[in-house]
């Protein structure tokens, strides 16, 4: 009977299989965070099948699948939620979130709680937060100030980032997701690879560029909010012990991810330097030039086109 009791703990009678989808490749720190959660849930009778590298769904399709019940978990940048919850677009506006520490304070703020309630109302719960710094690599010359981007083709996601780079005189190359970034670079279709520092590191195409701009003491050009999400329908079906285990696993994954992100910029810079690429940082003067441009373009557009956009921007700016 003792043996049977042990077996019932390790292999519960009502074992479940979940599906988790995300665009990040194996070995990416965000993939490792998902694998840690999957490992922690196995003793709870939950097997999480992980579909990395957008192998199951395109990033733009994950939200509908999650809220519709086709998948159970997702790890996705807020960029891809702008069409579903437009207010989340504020969390990736250029120069608004200038550091990870500020992002973490935003995550604990009242305005963030309101945004999470909107996601919950749509059918998804946030299990863990992450703030990924933006970086950009260029092929022809270093792009330190807005004027340096004039005439270059910049890869963008979403309306606001496209308007921002267009305001600098660049030609936006809009894409649906970052999984096509490698194709754009390989085929010389862009001059500026504007994406997260984590994606640039995972891309492993540093020799294609001549210059990399990473966050400096003044801050990053942008930070992107990337949550780990679970279908509310799936979450509501869990037992109390399963919920506790899931939250414990998600908190551990968030902490581990935060630690890895603290080293990310140095890892990225070191990789590009080793490849012979010039690496520069944004100083205070350059950052303020980009922020002035952001206020005139992306921020202005967000205030104009997103319901409640002005109020959200004001509240986020108040979190320093």
N, C-alpha and C positions, 0 to 999 in steps of 0.2 A: 504493500500500500504506500509505503514511503517513496518507493521508486516511481510509482504512478503519480504521486503528488508532485514530485520534481518534474516529471515529464509534462504535467499539466501547466506548470509555470513556464517552461521553456517553449512548449508547443501548445498554446491555447487552442481550445476546441474551435473557436471562431476566428481562425486565421484570416487575415485580409491581405489583399495585394493592391497597392496604390501605384499610380502612375505620376511621375514627376518629369516635367519638361523644362529645358532651359537651353540657351544658345551657347553657353560657355564650353570650351573643349576640355577633355580630360587633362588633369594636371593644373588647370586654372584654379586659383584659390577659391573661387566661388563653387566650382565643381567639388572641391575637397570638402567645403562646408556642407553641401548636400549629401555627400557620401557619409559624413560623420553622423548626420541626422538619421540616415537610412540604417546605419549600423546600430545606433542606439535604440531604434524602434523594433528591431528584430525580436528581442526578448518579450516585447509586448504583443507578439503575434501579428505584426505589421511588416510585410515585405514591400519595400518601396523600389519599384523599377525606375531606374534613372535613365532618361533619354537626353544625353548631352549633345552639344554641337548642333542644336536644332534638328536632330535626327528624326524626331517625331512630328514636330510642328514648326512652322515659321514663327519667329518671335512675335510678329503682329497678330498671330492667331491664338496665342496662348491665353489671353484674358478671356476670350469668348469660351474657349474650351474649359477653362477653370470655373468660371461662373455658371456654365451650362452643365457641368458635371462630367464632361468627357475625360478630364484629367483631375488629379487630386492636389497636386502641388506645382508651383512654378517659382522660378527665381528670375526676376525680370527688371530691367531698368524702367524707371518711371517714364522715360521717353515714349515707350510703347503704349502707355496708358492715356496719353493726351487725347486720343479720340474717344475714349470711354469715360474717363474722369478728367475733363480738361483742366481742372484746378491743379492737378498734380504736375502740370507742366511748369509750375513755378519752381519746383525742386530741381530743375536742370537749367534754369535760365542762366546765361553767362554772367559771371562775376557776382551773383547774388549770394551764393554760399562760397566763401573764400577759403575755408579750412574744414578739416574733418571734425575738429573740436566744435566749431560753430554748428556743423551739421548734426552732431550729437545733441547739442543744446536745442536745436530745432526739433529733433525727434521727441524731446521731452516736453515740448511746448503745447499750449492750448490749440494753436492753429493746426498743429500736426494731428492732434487728437480729432479735430473736426474732419481733416482729410481722411483719416483712417476710418471714421464712421461712414464717410461716403463710400469707401471701398467695401465696407461690411454690408452696407445697404444694397450694394450691387452684387454681393454674393461671395466676397473673398475676405479672409482675415490675414492680418500681418503677423507672422511668427517671429521675424527677426529683421532688424534694420541694418543697412550698410550704406556707407557714403564713399563713392569711388571717385578719386580725383581725375579731372580731365587733363589731357596732354595732347600735343599735336606735333607730328613730324612733317617736315616739308622736303621737297625734292630739289628745288632750284636755289633757294636762299633761306636764311633764317627769317622767321616771321615773328619779330619781337613786339613791334608796334602795329596798329591797324593799317598804317600806310604801306607796310611791307607786304600786305596781302593783295594789293591791287593787281588785277589781271590774272591771278592764280585761281585754279579750280579747287574748291574746298568741299570735301565730303561733309554732308550735314544730315541730321535726322530731325524732322519736325519743322513746322512753320517758323518758330521763333529763332532757332539756330540758323536757319536759312536767311532770315531777314538780318540777323546780326552780321554774318559774313558778307552778305551783299552790301551792307552799309560800309564795310571796310574796303569795298571795291573788288572783292573776289567774286567769282562765278560759282554759286552754290551748285553742288551735285547732290540732289536729294536721293536718299536711299531709305528703304523700309527698315533695314536692320544692319547690324555690324557684321553679320556673317558673310556679306558680300564685299567687305572691305579688302580682303586679300585679292579678290578678282580685280577690283578697281586699281589696286597698286600694281599688280602683275602686268596689267594691260595698259599702264600709263594713262589711266583715265582721270586721275586726280593729281594735284600738286601738293595738297595739304590733307594729311590723314588726321582728321579731328575726331578723337574717340577717347575712351577711358584709358588711363595708364595701364590698367590690368589687361585690356584687350590689345594694346600696343605691344605689351610684353609677350602675350600669348601668340601674337601674330608671327613672330620670329622672321620678320622681313626687314630688319634694321638696315641691312646693306643697300636697300632700295632708296634710302634717304640721305640727305646731306646735313640736316639739322634737326634737332629735337628741342622743343621748348617744354620745360617741366615747371611745376609750381615753385615759386621762390618765397622769400620771407614775407612779401606783400600778399601772397595768396595764390590760389590757382585761378585759371581763367574760368573754370566752372567745376562744380562737384555735382555728381548725379546720385540721386537717391535710388537704391536698388534693394527692394524688399524680398524676403522669402515669404511666399503666400501659400495659403491652404484654402481649399474650397470650404465655404461655410457649411455647406451641406455635409461634407465629410467630417468636419470638426464637430458638428452637432451630434453626429452618430457615435462619437467616441465615449468610452467609459471615463470616469473621473481619473482613474489611475493612468489610463492611456494619455489623457490630456496633460496630466502632470509630467509624465515622461517626455511627451512631445515638447512642452515648454522648457523643460530642463535641457533637452538636447538642442533646441533652437538657441537658447541662451548661451550654451557652451560654444555652439558654432559661431554665433555672433561675436563672442569674445575672441575666439581664435582668429576669425576673419579680421577683426579690428587690429589685432596684433600683427597679422601679416600685412595689412594695409599700411601700417606705420613704417614698414620697410620697403614698401612698393616703389616709391619714387627713387630711392637710392638704387634699388635693383634695376629699375628701368634705365636710369642714367648710366649705370655701370655697363649694362649690356650694350647700349648704343656707343659708348666711348670705346669699348673693346672692339667694336666693328669699325672704328675710325670715323664716327659721326660726331660733329660738333654738338655739344649740349649746352644750352643756355637757360637761364631762369628769368622770370619776370621780376623786375625791380618795381619799386613803388610808383615811379613815374609812368612806366609802361602799363602797370595794372590800372592806374587811374584813367589812362587814355582808353583802355578797353572798357572800363566801367562807364565812362561817358558815352561811348558808342552803344553799349548795351542799353542804357537808359533811353537813348534816342530811337532805338530799333526794337529789340526783343521785349524789353520791359513795357514800352509804350504799346506795343501790339497786344501783349498779354492783358494789360489794363483795358484795352478797347474791346477785345474779342472774346474774353473769357468771363462768364457770369461771376460777379463777385471778385474779379481779378485784382482790382485796385485795393480792395480791403485785404486780400490775402498777401499781396506784396507789402503793404504797409506793416502788417503783423510780422511777416518774416524779417523785414528789415529791422524791426525792433528787437529781434533776437541776435545779439552780438556775441 
